[in-house]
């Protein structure tokens, strides 16, 4: 609004430009004698510069958990902080959780895009944050699932009886069967952990002479025979 300089002048308000963040308004004042003056008012709304998130959290089997140094089945090199852009997560051996990355906005004016979501526990998630004023920030969450390195067996059995001479670090055994043996024993074993794979091969020269080979492959691919 305005107050006239005197009661004889005329004032015209002209809105020259309006958008979401700016407006230009002109006041044209004409005196009784015809003299005129224009007042120009430029208005601008400051845009938010907040390009940090309020929180990053993990949705683990449909349960939300804030990104911390130590969580359910994982450790991280840093707990969430808005100015920290890179995180490394390490998941315990055997973890089979379904995990996605989610967030809370830093303010209502920023836009946030999950450029890349975790699809496995060994993957990378990327979040892009754009502030109202155009500032950008990228968060990267690197995730790695540790794989078991156990490539040895706990025990070996002959016809369900423990092979007492077995040692996990000894890979070759020469076995003489007792006099009167008419068939080779059935070989079974107890795995070193639940994540390894064991394959039994055999090569015989006759009914009572030959070789059994147990090949143990750890979850990380290391193999022992």
Short mmCIF file of the C-alpha atoms (twelve columns), coordinates in Angstrom:
data_MODEL
# 
_entry.id   MODEL 
# 
loop_
_atom_site.group_PDB 
_atom_site.id 
_atom_site.type_symbol 
_atom_site.label_atom_id 
_atom_site.label_alt_id 
_atom_site.label_comp_id 
_atom_site.label_asym_id 
_atom_site.label_seq_id 
_atom_site.Cartn_x 
_atom_site.Cartn_y 
_atom_site.Cartn_z 
_atom_site.pdbx_PDB_model_num 
ATOM 1   C CA . UNK A 1   0.000  0.000    0.000   1 
ATOM 2   C CA . UNK A 2   1.063  3.646    -0.198  1 
ATOM 3   C CA . UNK A 3   0.181  7.160    0.955   1 
ATOM 4   C CA . UNK A 4   -0.342 9.867    -1.662  1 
ATOM 5   C CA . UNK A 5   1.804  12.963   -1.706  1 
ATOM 6   C CA . UNK A 6   -1.376 15.067   -1.953  1 
ATOM 7   C CA . UNK A 7   -4.993 14.453   -2.729  1 
ATOM 8   C CA . UNK A 8   -4.748 15.713   -6.331  1 
ATOM 9   C CA . UNK A 9   -2.226 13.203   -7.673  1 
ATOM 10  C CA . UNK A 10  -3.122 9.862    -9.192  1 
ATOM 11  C CA . UNK A 11  -1.260 6.640    -8.477  1 
ATOM 12  C CA . UNK A 12  -1.293 3.517    -10.614 1 
ATOM 13  C CA . UNK A 13  0.159  0.245    -9.351  1 
ATOM 14  C CA . UNK A 14  1.621  -1.931   -12.110 1 
ATOM 15  C CA . UNK A 15  2.815  -5.470   -11.487 1 
ATOM 16  C CA . UNK A 16  5.510  -5.924   -14.112 1 
ATOM 17  C CA . UNK A 17  6.695  -9.454   -13.383 1 
ATOM 18  C CA . UNK A 18  5.734  -12.179  -10.949 1 
ATOM 19  C CA . UNK A 19  7.058  -15.706  -10.596 1 
ATOM 20  C CA . UNK A 20  7.551  -18.103  -7.687  1 
ATOM 21  C CA . UNK A 21  10.576 -16.311  -6.275  1 
ATOM 22  C CA . UNK A 22  10.554 -12.733  -7.624  1 
ATOM 23  C CA . UNK A 23  8.279  -9.814   -8.406  1 
ATOM 24  C CA . UNK A 24  8.760  -6.321   -9.834  1 
ATOM 25  C CA . UNK A 25  6.085  -3.793   -8.952  1 
ATOM 26  C CA . UNK A 26  5.919  -0.210   -10.289 1 
ATOM 27  C CA . UNK A 27  4.078  2.734    -8.781  1 
ATOM 28  C CA . UNK A 28  3.347  5.449    -11.369 1 
ATOM 29  C CA . UNK A 29  2.529  8.764    -9.710  1 
ATOM 30  C CA . UNK A 30  1.062  11.617   -11.793 1 
ATOM 31  C CA . UNK A 31  0.721  15.082   -10.299 1 
ATOM 32  C CA . UNK A 32  -2.257 17.310   -11.023 1 
ATOM 33  C CA . UNK A 33  -0.081 19.361   -13.396 1 
ATOM 34  C CA . UNK A 34  0.939  16.287   -15.405 1 
ATOM 35  C CA . UNK A 35  4.374  15.657   -13.937 1 
ATOM 36  C CA . UNK A 36  5.002  11.968   -13.288 1 
ATOM 37  C CA . UNK A 37  7.317  9.770    -11.252 1 
ATOM 38  C CA . UNK A 38  7.778  5.982    -11.312 1 
ATOM 39  C CA . UNK A 39  8.798  4.011    -8.218  1 
ATOM 40  C CA . UNK A 40  10.096 0.494    -8.923  1 
ATOM 41  C CA . UNK A 41  10.093 -2.167   -6.185  1 
ATOM 42  C CA . UNK A 42  12.028 -5.374   -6.834  1 
ATOM 43  C CA . UNK A 43  11.208 -8.287   -4.519  1 
ATOM 44  C CA . UNK A 44  13.108 -11.578  -4.328  1 
ATOM 45  C CA . UNK A 45  12.581 -14.604  -2.102  1 
ATOM 46  C CA . UNK A 46  15.780 -16.236  -0.898  1 
ATOM 47  C CA . UNK A 47  16.052 -19.900  -1.975  1 
ATOM 48  C CA . UNK A 48  17.092 -22.584  0.450   1 
ATOM 49  C CA . UNK A 49  20.707 -23.698  0.127   1 
ATOM 50  C CA . UNK A 50  20.241 -26.869  2.208   1 
ATOM 51  C CA . UNK A 51  21.790 -29.719  0.205   1 
ATOM 52  C CA . UNK A 52  22.349 -32.120  3.119   1 
ATOM 53  C CA . UNK A 53  20.033 -34.897  4.229   1 
ATOM 54  C CA . UNK A 54  18.626 -35.119  7.738   1 
ATOM 55  C CA . UNK A 55  19.249 -38.860  7.857   1 
ATOM 56  C CA . UNK A 56  20.245 -41.908  5.847   1 
ATOM 57  C CA . UNK A 57  18.905 -45.199  7.067   1 
ATOM 58  C CA . UNK A 58  18.880 -48.836  6.061   1 
ATOM 59  C CA . UNK A 59  15.661 -50.740  5.604   1 
ATOM 60  C CA . UNK A 60  16.670 -54.237  6.718   1 
ATOM 61  C CA . UNK A 61  13.978 -56.864  6.160   1 
ATOM 62  C CA . UNK A 62  11.356 -54.063  6.232   1 
ATOM 63  C CA . UNK A 63  12.708 -52.559  9.478   1 
ATOM 64  C CA . UNK A 64  14.252 -49.066  9.345   1 
ATOM 65  C CA . UNK A 65  17.602 -48.563  11.060  1 
ATOM 66  C CA . UNK A 66  19.693 -45.381  11.077  1 
ATOM 67  C CA . UNK A 67  23.148 -45.657  9.550   1 
ATOM 68  C CA . UNK A 68  25.502 -46.059  12.527  1 
ATOM 69  C CA . UNK A 69  28.998 -47.386  13.180  1 
ATOM 70  C CA . UNK A 70  27.608 -50.770  14.217  1 
ATOM 71  C CA . UNK A 71  24.167 -52.063  13.278  1 
ATOM 72  C CA . UNK A 72  22.324 -55.293  12.651  1 
ATOM 73  C CA . UNK A 73  24.892 -57.610  11.029  1 
ATOM 74  C CA . UNK A 74  27.046 -54.757  9.722   1 
ATOM 75  C CA . UNK A 75  29.711 -52.241  10.648  1 
ATOM 76  C CA . UNK A 76  30.360 -48.875  8.978   1 
ATOM 77  C CA . UNK A 77  33.383 -46.606  8.747   1 
ATOM 78  C CA . UNK A 78  31.236 -43.627  9.776   1 
ATOM 79  C CA . UNK A 79  27.873 -42.903  11.331  1 
ATOM 80  C CA . UNK A 80  25.603 -40.663  9.295   1 
ATOM 81  C CA . UNK A 81  26.386 -36.957  9.276   1 
ATOM 82  C CA . UNK A 82  24.926 -34.583  6.729   1 
ATOM 83  C CA . UNK A 83  28.320 -33.351  5.561   1 
ATOM 84  C CA . UNK A 84  29.778 -36.874  5.219   1 
ATOM 85  C CA . UNK A 85  29.225 -38.045  1.669   1 
ATOM 86  C CA . UNK A 86  30.891 -41.476  1.563   1 
ATOM 87  C CA . UNK A 87  30.174 -44.552  3.677   1 
ATOM 88  C CA . UNK A 88  31.531 -48.105  3.613   1 
ATOM 89  C CA . UNK A 89  29.377 -50.887  5.046   1 
ATOM 90  C CA . UNK A 90  30.723 -54.354  5.810   1 
ATOM 91  C CA . UNK A 91  28.233 -57.179  6.355   1 
ATOM 92  C CA . UNK A 92  29.023 -60.228  8.466   1 
ATOM 93  C CA . UNK A 93  29.693 -63.602  6.867   1 
ATOM 94  C CA . UNK A 94  26.449 -65.412  6.252   1 
ATOM 95  C CA . UNK A 95  24.203 -62.331  6.222   1 
ATOM 96  C CA . UNK A 96  21.211 -62.900  3.989   1 
ATOM 97  C CA . UNK A 97  19.205 -59.777  4.807   1 
ATOM 98  C CA . UNK A 98  17.244 -57.825  2.199   1 
ATOM 99  C CA . UNK A 99  18.531 -54.258  2.474   1 
ATOM 100 C CA . UNK A 100 17.631 -50.974  0.778   1 
ATOM 101 C CA . UNK A 101 18.833 -47.418  1.392   1 
ATOM 102 C CA . UNK A 102 16.365 -44.679  2.378   1 
ATOM 103 C CA . UNK A 103 16.591 -41.108  3.682   1 
ATOM 104 C CA . UNK A 104 14.942 -38.158  5.398   1 
ATOM 105 C CA . UNK A 105 15.120 -34.805  3.596   1 
ATOM 106 C CA . UNK A 106 17.111 -31.929  5.018   1 
ATOM 107 C CA . UNK A 107 14.213 -29.549  4.339   1 
ATOM 108 C CA . UNK A 108 10.964 -29.441  2.414   1 
ATOM 109 C CA . UNK A 109 12.453 -27.527  -0.525  1 
ATOM 110 C CA . UNK A 110 15.156 -29.882  -1.725  1 
ATOM 111 C CA . UNK A 111 14.667 -32.678  -4.227  1 
ATOM 112 C CA . UNK A 112 16.224 -36.079  -3.600  1 
ATOM 113 C CA . UNK A 113 16.833 -38.885  -6.077  1 
ATOM 114 C CA . UNK A 114 18.100 -42.381  -5.354  1 
ATOM 115 C CA . UNK A 115 20.256 -42.692  -8.447  1 
ATOM 116 C CA . UNK A 116 21.266 -46.247  -7.603  1 
ATOM 117 C CA . UNK A 117 19.743 -48.562  -5.019  1 
ATOM 118 C CA . UNK A 118 21.369 -51.585  -3.372  1 
ATOM 119 C CA . UNK A 119 20.378 -54.763  -5.190  1 
ATOM 120 C CA . UNK A 120 22.700 -57.100  -3.259  1 
ATOM 121 C CA . UNK A 121 24.822 -56.783  -0.127  1 
ATOM 122 C CA . UNK A 122 27.862 -56.215  -2.338  1 
ATOM 123 C CA . UNK A 123 26.777 -53.151  -4.267  1 
ATOM 124 C CA . UNK A 124 26.783 -49.339  -4.238  1 
ATOM 125 C CA . UNK A 125 23.911 -46.961  -3.507  1 
ATOM 126 C CA . UNK A 126 23.973 -43.346  -4.685  1 
ATOM 127 C CA . UNK A 127 21.730 -40.514  -3.497  1 
ATOM 128 C CA . UNK A 128 21.612 -37.115  -5.223  1 
ATOM 129 C CA . UNK A 129 20.356 -34.095  -3.288  1 
ATOM 130 C CA . UNK A 130 19.514 -30.808  -5.025  1 
ATOM 131 C CA . UNK A 131 18.840 -27.755  -2.874  1 
ATOM 132 C CA . UNK A 132 16.178 -25.245  -3.838  1 
ATOM 133 C CA . UNK A 133 18.913 -22.866  -5.056  1 
ATOM 134 C CA . UNK A 134 20.471 -25.543  -7.271  1 
ATOM 135 C CA . UNK A 135 23.323 -26.684  -5.008  1 
ATOM 136 C CA . UNK A 136 23.976 -30.405  -5.316  1 
ATOM 137 C CA . UNK A 137 25.421 -33.080  -3.055  1 
ATOM 138 C CA . UNK A 138 26.068 -36.757  -3.817  1 
ATOM 139 C CA . UNK A 139 26.085 -39.471  -1.159  1 
ATOM 140 C CA . UNK A 140 27.666 -42.855  -1.949  1 
ATOM 141 C CA . UNK A 141 27.140 -45.912  0.243   1 
ATOM 142 C CA . UNK A 142 29.508 -48.770  -0.607  1 
ATOM 143 C CA . UNK A 143 28.304 -52.129  0.693   1 
ATOM 144 C CA . UNK A 144 30.320 -55.347  0.911   1 
ATOM 145 C CA . UNK A 145 29.340 -58.783  2.158   1 
ATOM 146 C CA . UNK A 146 32.223 -60.666  3.736   1 
ATOM 147 C CA . UNK A 147 32.580 -64.195  2.375   1 
ATOM 148 C CA . UNK A 148 33.682 -67.135  4.449   1 
ATOM 149 C CA . UNK A 149 37.306 -68.240  3.981   1 
ATOM 150 C CA . UNK A 150 36.834 -71.643  5.646   1 
ATOM 151 C CA . UNK A 151 38.168 -74.235  3.200   1 
ATOM 152 C CA . UNK A 152 38.786 -77.102  5.654   1 
ATOM 153 C CA . UNK A 153 36.522 -79.841  7.004   1 
ATOM 154 C CA . UNK A 154 35.731 -80.421  10.667  1 
ATOM 155 C CA . UNK A 155 35.867 -84.203  10.431  1 
ATOM 156 C CA . UNK A 156 35.747 -87.212  8.129   1 
ATOM 157 C CA . UNK A 157 33.898 -90.490  8.720   1 
ATOM 158 C CA . UNK A 158 34.393 -94.025  7.412   1 
ATOM 159 C CA . UNK A 159 31.102 -95.932  7.533   1 
ATOM 160 C CA . UNK A 160 29.815 -93.317  9.990   1 
ATOM 161 C CA . UNK A 161 32.768 -93.830  12.306  1 
ATOM 162 C CA . UNK A 162 35.157 -90.918  12.914  1 
ATOM 163 C CA . UNK A 163 38.466 -91.084  11.092  1 
ATOM 164 C CA . UNK A 164 40.641 -90.417  14.115  1 
ATOM 165 C CA . UNK A 165 43.744 -89.602  12.099  1 
ATOM 166 C CA . UNK A 166 42.015 -86.731  10.345  1 
ATOM 167 C CA . UNK A 167 43.603 -83.314  10.742  1 
ATOM 168 C CA . UNK A 168 42.151 -80.342  8.891   1 
ATOM 169 C CA . UNK A 169 45.622 -79.179  7.868   1 
ATOM 170 C CA . UNK A 170 46.731 -82.593  6.545   1 
ATOM 171 C CA . UNK A 171 45.648 -83.171  2.964   1 
ATOM 172 C CA . UNK A 172 47.031 -86.601  2.082   1 
ATOM 173 C CA . UNK A 173 46.360 -89.927  3.827   1 
ATOM 174 C CA . UNK A 174 47.566 -93.408  2.937   1 
ATOM 175 C CA . UNK A 175 45.216 -95.926  4.536   1 
ATOM 176 C CA . UNK A 176 45.697 -99.694  4.795   1 
ATOM 177 C CA . UNK A 177 42.439 -101.535 5.353   1 
ATOM 178 C CA . UNK A 178 42.318 -104.470 7.803   1 
ATOM 179 C CA . UNK A 179 42.839 -108.049 6.570   1 
ATOM 180 C CA . UNK A 180 39.563 -109.550 5.431   1 
ATOM 181 C CA . UNK A 181 38.012 -106.286 4.248   1 
ATOM 182 C CA . UNK A 182 35.660 -106.983 1.362   1 
ATOM 183 C CA . UNK A 183 34.510 -103.490 0.466   1 
ATOM 184 C CA . UNK A 184 35.700 -99.923  0.691   1 
ATOM 185 C CA . UNK A 185 34.148 -97.771  3.428   1 
ATOM 186 C CA . UNK A 186 31.532 -95.143  2.689   1 
ATOM 187 C CA . UNK A 187 33.114 -91.715  3.073   1 
ATOM 188 C CA . UNK A 188 31.144 -88.901  4.713   1 
ATOM 189 C CA . UNK A 189 32.209 -85.665  6.388   1 
ATOM 190 C CA . UNK A 190 31.249 -82.699  8.533   1 
ATOM 191 C CA . UNK A 191 31.690 -79.348  6.805   1 
ATOM 192 C CA . UNK A 192 33.854 -76.620  8.257   1 
ATOM 193 C CA . UNK A 193 30.936 -74.207  7.952   1 
ATOM 194 C CA . UNK A 194 27.566 -73.938  6.247   1 
ATOM 195 C CA . UNK A 195 28.859 -71.821  3.351   1 
ATOM 196 C CA . UNK A 196 31.453 -74.108  1.778   1 
ATOM 197 C CA . UNK A 197 30.904 -76.656  -0.969  1 
ATOM 198 C CA . UNK A 198 32.323 -80.190  -0.786  1 
ATOM 199 C CA . UNK A 199 32.684 -82.602  -3.704  1 
ATOM 200 C CA . UNK A 200 33.714 -86.263  -3.360  1 
ATOM 201 C CA . UNK A 201 35.495 -87.916  -6.299  1 
ATOM 202 C CA . UNK A 202 36.810 -91.433  -6.487  1 
ATOM 203 C CA . UNK A 203 39.239 -93.346  -8.701  1 
ATOM 204 C CA . UNK A 204 39.623 -97.112  -8.187  1 
ATOM 205 C CA . UNK A 205 42.061 -99.608  -9.656  1 
ATOM 206 C CA . UNK A 206 40.070 -102.552 -8.249  1 
ATOM 207 C CA . UNK A 207 37.356 -103.208 -5.659  1 
ATOM 208 C CA . UNK A 208 39.625 -102.449 -2.692  1 
ATOM 209 C CA . UNK A 209 42.282 -100.146 -4.071  1 
ATOM 210 C CA . UNK A 210 41.892 -96.584  -5.147  1 
ATOM 211 C CA . UNK A 211 41.680 -93.002  -4.089  1 
ATOM 212 C CA . UNK A 212 38.998 -90.748  -2.656  1 
ATOM 213 C CA . UNK A 213 39.362 -87.013  -3.186  1 
ATOM 214 C CA . UNK A 214 37.451 -84.445  -1.176  1 
ATOM 215 C CA . UNK A 215 37.520 -80.982  -2.726  1 
ATOM 216 C CA . UNK A 216 36.434 -78.217  -0.351  1 
ATOM 217 C CA . UNK A 217 35.610 -74.784  -1.789  1 
ATOM 218 C CA . UNK A 218 35.115 -71.924  0.627   1 
ATOM 219 C CA . UNK A 219 32.426 -69.324  -0.008  1 
ATOM 220 C CA . UNK A 220 35.092 -66.898  -1.269  1 
ATOM 221 C CA . UNK A 221 36.297 -69.422  -3.870  1 
ATOM 222 C CA . UNK A 222 39.439 -70.727  -2.118  1 
ATOM 223 C CA . UNK A 223 39.782 -74.460  -2.697  1 
ATOM 224 C CA . UNK A 224 41.512 -77.205  -0.702  1 
ATOM 225 C CA . UNK A 225 41.810 -80.860  -1.763  1 
# 
